[in-house]
Amino acid sequence: MADKTTQGTHPNDHHKDRAFATKLIHFGSEIDRSTGASSVPIYQASTFHQFSLDEPQEYDYSRSGNPTRQALEDYIALLEGGKRGFAFASGMAAISGAFMLLSAGDHVICTEDVYGGTYRLLTSILPRMNIETTFVDMTDIDRVKAALKPNTKAVFLETPSNPTLKITDIAEVAGWAKEHGLLTMLDNTFMTPYHQRPIEHGIDIVLHSATKFLGGHSDVTAGLAVAANDSLGRRLKQIQNGLGTILGVQDSWLLMRGMKTLKARMEAHEQSARQLAAWLEAHPSIAAVYYPGLPNHPRRDIHEKQSLGYGAVVSFDTGSGERTKRLLSKVRIPLVAVSLGAVESILSYPAMMSHAAMPREVRLERGITDGLVRYSVGLEDIADIIEDLEQALADSDR
Ligand SMILES: *Cc1c(COP(=O)(O)O)cnc(C)c1O
């Protein structure tokens, strides 16, 4: 099937110099060229009639390319400042697609408190393809360097990490990786391109669970990948087409619908998250609070060097698993659920949810205690969010 890498002027080219807020609204496909319609049409078609076999058309089959999905792919590439974007059926489909750039015998260095699903992929699926991983604490560059082997091919970063929000210095790791010819990939789900654009700091591939902040409404499961250069873009295109793990057109459209309000949502989320973190920190019965915006958060200065904000995820330790379980049964505002990044607040319990696949000792070693909960602050009124937590915490002491 034809590869679309050879097309001339990229639709994004006219939009590159605008401010981020403007790019969110005017991204190249916001108006349908043929009718003037105010949103991208949903091309609900699996295939495309070839008018002439002598002249190749831009689209031939929807797994290989579809105008609605393409609009989304160009949109995320523009926002991340990359060359090409790719939309996948889920965040894990995007992440596993990126790992398909590797071959049997290769070695990966990965941040130790990586998303639970990525951990599962690296520890239970890729080893069967003879791809091995060393997990390291990436807050210490010497540990990253010490993990280098003759067969190391890639470094996988996630910062702030999940759920204890540890900070990796992106430029430091990416610069070192480049010296050794290693591919760098970064999961940017927690920050979104509104707060953090890893390609500007030397990262080769940015990955997203668009299910979270980019979609923003807990109604789409999707993944996005952005390649910093054309050659990686061509290779990812081949993988996306070859594996067939594409995002459908309806979900592509819904995702674009959500993404247009990313700035407004992220600003409001963050304002509330900062207040919640400060309130929790002052609370006498909370053992620990993790939020990059707190003055004493470890490596906050590094986070501020590479990010424009602190995000909306606040983790805290209630002191015990029993207390956390009581808390989860008492809260009335947040969803008690896996996931984050939505208009509604979501409270999750990593030990029993996102990190349940991790052996208990490994989990505790990584600071994911039985009392740790993760609060993704939604767009509700912050006074209500705090009042709700206050009553739930008071009740959970009984
Ligand atoms: C949710 C999540 C993923 C996985 O995304 P899915 O869309 O659920 O497949 C990957 N990384 C992070 C940081 C996530 O929060």
The ligand as an SDF file (V2000), in Angstrom:
LIG
                    3D

 15 15  0  0  0  0  0  0  0  0999 V2000
   -3.3370    4.8980   30.7520 C   0  0  0  0  0  0  0  0  0  0  0  0
   -1.8820    5.0150   30.4860 C   0  0  0  0  0  0  0  0  0  0  0  0
   -1.2680    4.2420   29.4800 C   0  0  0  0  0  0  0  0  0  0  0  0
   -2.0260    3.2030   28.6720 C   0  0  0  0  0  0  0  0  0  0  0  0
   -2.9830    3.7790   27.8570 O   0  0  0  0  0  0  0  0  0  0  0  0
   -4.3320    3.0100   27.3730 P   0  0  0  0  0  0  0  0  0  0  0  0
   -5.0200    4.0250   26.5410 O   0  0  0  0  0  0  0  0  0  0  0  0
   -5.0670    2.6320   28.6190 O   0  0  0  0  0  0  0  0  0  0  0  0
   -3.8900    1.8070   26.6170 O   0  0  0  0  0  0  0  0  0  0  0  0
    0.0730    4.4520   29.2470 C   0  0  0  0  0  0  0  0  0  0  0  0
    0.7970    5.3380   29.9640 N   0  0  0  0  0  0  0  0  0  0  0  0
    0.2420    6.0700   30.9440 C   0  0  0  0  0  0  0  0  0  0  0  0
    1.0870    7.0250   31.6970 C   0  0  0  0  0  0  0  0  0  0  0  0
   -1.1130    5.9380   31.2410 C   0  0  0  0  0  0  0  0  0  0  0  0
   -1.6470    6.6620   32.2200 O   0  0  0  0  0  0  0  0  0  0  0  0
  1  2  1  0
  2  3  1  0
  2 14  2  0
  3  4  1  0
  3 10  2  0
  4  5  1  0
  5  6  1  0
  6  7  2  0
  6  8  1  0
  6  9  1  0
 10 11  1  0
 11 12  2  0
 12 13  1  0
 12 14  1  0
 14 15  1  0
M  END
$$$$
